Amino acid sequence: MRLTEEERGKIGEIAGTLVDPSKITALCAYGSKVAGYARPDSDYDIMIISKRFREGVRYRYVDSPVAASALIVDEEMLNQDARSSYLGEFVVGRLLNVYEPIINSELFHSVEVEYKKRVMVEALLELSSDYGDFGKHLTVPYDYFLFDKLHRRAAIYPPALYSYVHTYTSKLGDENRAASISGFKAAAESLQPRGFLQAGPEGVKMVPEKLRGDAFTRVQSLFSVTARGVTQYAIHGYAGRVGPSVFSREALSKLKRMRENPPPFHPLEQPRSLLRLKEGLVIPDASFLVKELAHLLGFETYSTKEKDIGEPYSTTRVLTFRGLTKEKSVVVKNYTDVRSLKWALLGVWASTANKFSTAPISRMDREYGMTLNLRSRGVLVPPVVAVAPAERILVKEFIGGDALSAVINGFLRGRDEGIPSVSAYGSLMASIHSGGIALGDTKPSNVIISRDGLYLTDLEQATPGGDQAWDVAEFLYYTAKLSNKEDAMEKVAVSFLESYVKVADRSSVAKAKGAKYFGPFRPFLTPGMAKMLRETMSAYA
């Protein structure tokens, strides 16, 4: 308990003078006296729940036996405010933060959990709307729901910012935070049977497709933030029907609070910075991408240099940080770059053979998910450094080495090297296919030959259960495009296929040589090259 028995007794005495004691169903204290940032002259903030309170909701100010601001509310109206924001959350919103029950703690706990269930659903719906299927990778900590809601409430009612900041930065800040999120943990456990979230010790993971399809969650999204703010102000005015002296005192208090700029508190200013991923940092605002990456990589003073990598239509660039004693590079991929329209064009070009994912969020979702999936299977993939999901940007570690495409091109020009790497790629692709996954974009430029082995660097088209025959066809036909080096290309094809069929089913090779997969590449292959490739595939089908 934060209040002494004497204080609790005086609060109970006040409640009994304002409401018929036989009608009081619950009583609590909240605000600065409970949260631990009160001044000597601060009032006690109390909430009195009454049966059949004719006025519905009302503020009353008293000076004896202690100075107190009493919010009286009808019990059914409180329940409706929790379930559907009936009062614009003007009353139930006070249970978002720490409070101390004095009478009927069970009622307050029940209302708090009901309210926080709705807060959680609304927050998850917005994250799902903004981040799409990528949202399933996020762990949403319980304090995210708290600070996201407080951030929105402060935007509607700026004087509250002072209270919010001091509640969580005072000497009792950590305890207040724990008390507030305990209600969200209970709410998550209550919501879990619906299937659209999975509750854990630190937070929840959402299931976006179930979240969007749940009737309960759709209803929760109907009440807009603007409408809630208007209702809240209207109820505030109705509840605070007081005389000129009390009105003046309250106005001066709010003005004073707004002038006292509270210290910066990052979770309240940027709640999405609390979101977590299994791998990589969440950057909620990409305008701070370089600054956040520099901090993450350990640079205080630095310069940066950028260069595009990959094909001319690639949306990927290398960002290099240079400090006084070290240099570090990362690969930044922007899925909303105008050059990513290539997938829409390629989708038309290859429509008879393969369907590409074109939506930026879907491609980023695949890249992130398959990075973790393939690494768990022992495949070398660059680790994720950071993700800016709102802007569809993913950052990975830069892996030094030669692209497999460069090595193959050298071999086609007469260099006596490259075949072992081709063979290794055949084995790697076969192993991935045997695990039920298709890569979707198997161009040799997406493979880096490093000291540790072959790294796969482009997984935005990878998917479980995808078209494995396309993977085989694309590698062989794309590698041979616009080339007349049939003898050298035959050695490449044989090396790849020999390794592939030792591990994977030959059926993918049989399908790859068919007209469906050959058709999109026909215009880029000489007749002799096309004939050689299809005959070679037949030998391994």
N, C-alpha and C positions, 0 to 999 in steps of 0.2 A: 504493500500500500504506500502511496505517495503522500497521502494526507493523514494527519494525526486523528485520533479518535475525537478530540475536541473539535477539530475542523469539520469532521464528518457529522458530528452532532449538531453543529450550528447550521450546516447546509440542510440537514433534515428539518431543523426548526423553521428555516426560511420556506422550504417547500410546503410545510404544513400551514403556513400563513397565506400562501398564494393559491393553494388548491385544497379542496376538501380531502383530508388524509384518507378517507375511505375510498376515494377515487384514484389515488396515486398508485399506479401499477409498477413504476420503476423510477429510479433516480440515479443520476451519475454526475460526476464533475469532469471537466475537460479543460483544455486551454493551458495558459502559461503556468498556473499553479500546479497542475498535474505534470506538465511536460518539463518543468525545471528551469524555466527562463523568466519567471515572474519578477517584477520589481516590487519594492516595498508597498507601493500604492496600487498594485494591480488588483482588479476585481477577481472574484471567484466566478468562473463560468460553469453554470449548472444546467442540466436538462431534466425536466420533469415530464414524465409520461403519465397521461391521465385517461381514464375511461370517459368516453362521451363528453369530450371537452367542446363546448358549444362554439367557441371562437375558432376552433381548428388548430391554430398556431398563434402564439403571442409571446412577445418579449416583455419582461418586467424587470425593472431595476429597483434594487433595495439597498439600503445603507446600514441595516441593523438586522441581526447582531454582527454581521460582517457585510462589507460592500460586495454585491453580487449582481451578475447579469443572468437572469433566469429565462430560459427558453422553455415554454410550456407547449406541448403538442399532444393532440389526440392520438391514442395508440394505433387506431386503424390507419390514420393518415401517415404515421411513421412507417408502418408496414408497407403502405402503398408507395411511399417515397423510396423505400428500399427496393421494391419489386420493379417499379416502373417510372421512377423519377417524378412522381405525382406533384411534389413540391419543388421540382427543379433541383433536388438534392440539398435544398437549403437546410434541412434538419439532419437527414441521415448522413450527409457529408461530414458531419462532425465526428462520426465514428470511423472515419478513415484513419485518423491519427490516434495516439494513445488517449485513453480515458480511464476513469476509475469508477466502477459501479459502486453505488452505496446501497441501493435497494434493487433486488431482482437482476442479478448479473446474468442469469440464463436468458432473459428476454433480450437484453442488449447484445449478448453473444449471438443469438439467433438472428436478430436484425442485421448485425454487422456482417455475418457470413452471407446472408441473402443479398445484401448490398454489394459485397465484394465479389460474389459470383457474377453479378451483372457487370461490374467494373472489369473483371478479367475477360469476360466474353467480348465486351466492346473493344478492349485493347487488342485481343487476339484477332478479332475481325479486321481491325485496321491494319495490323501487321500482315495478315494474310492478303489483304487487298493490295498493300504496297509492295510486298515481296513475293507474292504468288507462291508457287510450289517450293521456292527456295526457303520459305519459312519453316519447313520441316526440319531443316538443319540447325535452327536456332534453339538454344536453351534460353528461355525467358525467365530470369530470376524473379522471385516473389517481390523484391523491392522495386523491380521495374514497374509493376502495376501500381504501386504506391506513388512513385515519383512521377510517372506519366500522368496519373490522375491529378496530382497536386499541381503539376505544370499547367494543365488545362484549366484548373480552377483558378489559379493565379492569373491566367490570361483573361478570364472572365471578370475576376474581382481582385484587382492588383493589391489592395490593402492587405490581403491575406498572405502575401509573399513574406512579409516580416515574420509572421507567426510560423510559417512553414520552415523557413531557413533556421530560425532559432530552435525550433523543436528538434531538428536533427543535427545541429552543430553545438548545442549546449552540453553541459557536463553529463547529461542523461541521454545524449543523442543516440548512442548505440543501443541503449535499453529501449528507447522510444521506437527505434527502427524495428527491433525484434518484436516488440509488442504489436506493432502495426501489421507486420507481415505474417504474424501467427494466424490472423483472420484470413489472409489470402491462402495460406496452406490448408486451412480447413475448407475454404471454398473450393480449392482445386480437388481435394479428395471427394467432395460432394459432386463435382462436375465430371470426374473421371469416368464413371459408368456410361456417360453419353458417347464416349469414344473419340471425341475431337481433341482431347489433350491427354498427355501422359504426365502424371505428377511424380516428381522426384524430390530428394531432400533439399536441393538448392533452387529448384524452379520447375517449369513445365516445358514440355515439347508439344507443339501443336501438330495436328493431322489436318492439313489445309482442306483436302477434299471433303472430309467429314464435317469440318467446321462450316464450310459453305453450304452443305446440304442439310444442316440441322435446323429444324423449324424454330426452336427456341432461340438460336443465335440470330436468325434473320429478324425476329421480332425485336431483339435488343438493339439492332442497328437502325431502327426507324426514328428514334428520338434524336434529333440533331443536337450538336453542341450549342449552336446558336439558340435554338428553341429552349434548351435547358437553361442557358444563361438568362434569357428574358424572363422565364418563369422564376428563376432564383431571385432576380432583382424585384420582381413584382411581389413575391412572398416576403422578401426582406422588408419592403415598404409597408406591406399589410401587417406583418408581425410587429413592426417597430412603431406602432401608434402610441407616441409618447408626447409629453409636454415640451415646450421650447427649451427649457433648461437642460433636460436630458438629451434632446436632439443636438444641442450645441456641444455638450460634453462628448458625445459619440463622434460628431463630425471632427472636432479638434483632435481627438485621439487618432482617428484614421489619417488625418492630414499629417500628423506628427510621424506616424509609422511610414507613410509614403516618402517623407523627406529623409528618413533615416535609411539610407541605402544599406541593406543587409549584405554581409560578406558573400562573395561568390560561392555557390554550392553546385558543383558540376552535375551531380545526379538530377538535381531539380531543373537545371538549365538545359541539359541534354540527356533526357532519360534513356534514349536509345543507345547511349554509350555503355549502358549496363548489359546489353544483349551479349550473349556468348555463343561461340562456335566451338566445336570439338577441336578444330584446327584453324588458326588464323584469328586476327583481331577484327572486330566489327567496327567500321568507321562510318558513323551515321551521316556525315556530311563530307562529300568528296572534295569540297573546296579546301579542306584541311588535309587532304591525302598526303601530300609531300611532307608536311610538317609532322604528321602522325607517323609516317614511315621512318622519317629521320630519327624521331624519338625512339621508336621501336627497335631500330637497328643500332642505337647507341651513339648517334651523331649529335653533337651540340653545335659546332661550327662546321659548315659544309657548303659545298657547291654541288650542282646537279648537272647532268648531261643526259639527253634523251636521243634515242635513235630507233627507227622502225626496224622490225625484223620479220623474216618470213617472206611470203609471197607479196607482190605489189598491193594486193587487195587485203592484206592482213590487218587486223585491228589490234595488233600486239606491238608493244614497244618496250625497249630496255631502258630502265631508269637507273642511272649510276650516281651514287653518292660518293663524294670525295671529301675526306676530312684531312686533318694534319698528319695523321699516322696510318690511316687505313682507307680502303675503298671497298664498296659493296654495291652489287647490282641486283635489281629485282626485275621481274617481267610483269608489266601492267597490261591487262587485257580489258578493253572496253567493248562490251557487247552491244552498246547502243550506237557505236561509231557508224557513220553513214556507210562505211565500207562493208559493214556486216550485211548490207543488202545483197551481198554475194550469195547468201544462202537462199534467198528468194529466187534469184536468177538460176542458181545451180539446181534448185528444186524443179524448175521448169525444164532445164536441160536434161536432168536425170529422172524425170517423172516416171518413166516406164520401168526404171530399175530400182530406185531407192527414194524414200521420202526423208528429206532433211528437216530437222527442227529449226524454225526461223525466229521464233519469239526470243528476244534477248534474255528474259528471266528464265525461260526454259533451258536455254543453252548454258547459262551460268549455273543453274541448278544441276544439270547433267555433269558439267565440268567438276564442280565441287564434290558432288556425291560420288562420281566415279573415281576421282582422285583418292578418296578415302577407301573406297571399295577395292580398287586394284592394289593399293599399297598393302591392304590387309591380306592380299593373296601373294605378296612377295614381288609384285611388279614395281619397277623403279619409276616413280613419278615425282616431279618437283613439289616440295611441300608448299602449302598455302600460307602466305604471310599475312594477308589481310583481305577483307571484302568490304566494299562499299555497296551494299545491296540496293539502296535507293537509286543509285546511278548506274547499277549493273556493271560494276568494275570489280575484277578479281586480280589479286597480286600474288605471284608465286616467286619462289627463289629462282635466281638465274643459274642455269646449269651450263658450265663451260664445256666445250667440245665441238666436234664437227657434226653437221647434219648428215644423216644417212644419204640424203639426196646429193650432197656435194661429193661424197665418197663414190657413189654409184656413177655420177657424171664423170668423175675422173677415170673410173674403170672403163666406161664406154669410150673414153678418149684414148685408151691404151695404157693407163697406169696399171701396174700389177698389184693392186690392193683393193680391198672393199668386199670381196666375196665372203670372207668369214662373218662380216657384219650383216650381210644379207641373209646368210644362213641363220645367224642368231635371231634376226627379226622374224624369219619363218617359224622358228621354234617358239618365240615369244607370242606371236599372234595365235599360233595353234593352242598354246597353253591357255590363253585368254578365252579363245573360242570353246575349249573343252569345259571351261567354267560357266558357259552359257551366256557370255557377253560378246557383243559385237562393238567394234571401235567406231564405225561409221565414217571415219576420215583417216585413211591409212596411207596418205601420201608420205613418201620417205622424208620430206622436209619436216615432218612432225616427230621425227625420231632423232635424238641427240646421242652420239657415241661418246661416252665419258669413260674415265678410268674405272668406274664401278660397273659399267655395262651400258645397256641401252635404256635411255629415258624416253617415255612417251610424254609429249608436251602439249597435245591438243586433244581434249576429251569431250568437247562440247556436243559431239554427235554420238558419243558412246552410250550404250543402253543395254540392259539385260534383255535377252531374247531378241536382239536385233538381227539384221540380215548379214550373216557371216560370209555368204557368197559374194556380197558386194565388197566386203573388205579385201578378199582375195583378188577380185577383178580390178578394183581401183588401184591397188598397189602395182599390179603387173601392167595394166594398160596405161595408167598415168605415168609410170616411170618410163615407158617406151614412147611416149607421145613425141611427135615431130622428130623422131630419130630414125636413121637408116642403118644403125650399127646392129644388124640382126644377129651376127655371130656372138658379139659381146653380150647383147641383151638376152640371148638364149642361155648363156652361162648364168646370168643373174636369175632368170626364171627357174632354171633347173635347181640352182642352189637354194632358192627360196622354197620351192615346192617339195624338194626332197626332205628338207627339215620339217616342213609343215605337216606332211602326211605321216611322219613318224609319230606324231602326237595327236593330231586332229582327224576327224572323219573326212574321208575323201569326197563325200557328197557335196561339200561346199565348193571344191574344185570343179566337180562335174557341172554344178549349176553355173559357176562363174564363167565357163567357156561358152555358155548359151547365148543366144541372140539378145535376150532381155538385158544382159549385163554388157555385152559387147557393143550394142547399139549406140549409147551415148558417146563412146570413145572412137567410133569408126572414123569420123571426119579428121581425127588427129593422128591416125596411124597409116603408115604406108601399107599397100596391099601385102607386100612381103612380110612386114613386121606382124601384121594382123594374123596372117596364115601361120607363121612360126609360133606365135603365142598360143593360138588356139590348139595347134597340134601338140605343143608341149604340155598344155593343161590336160589334153585328152590322155596323154601318157601317164598322168598321175591321178586321173579321175577314178 
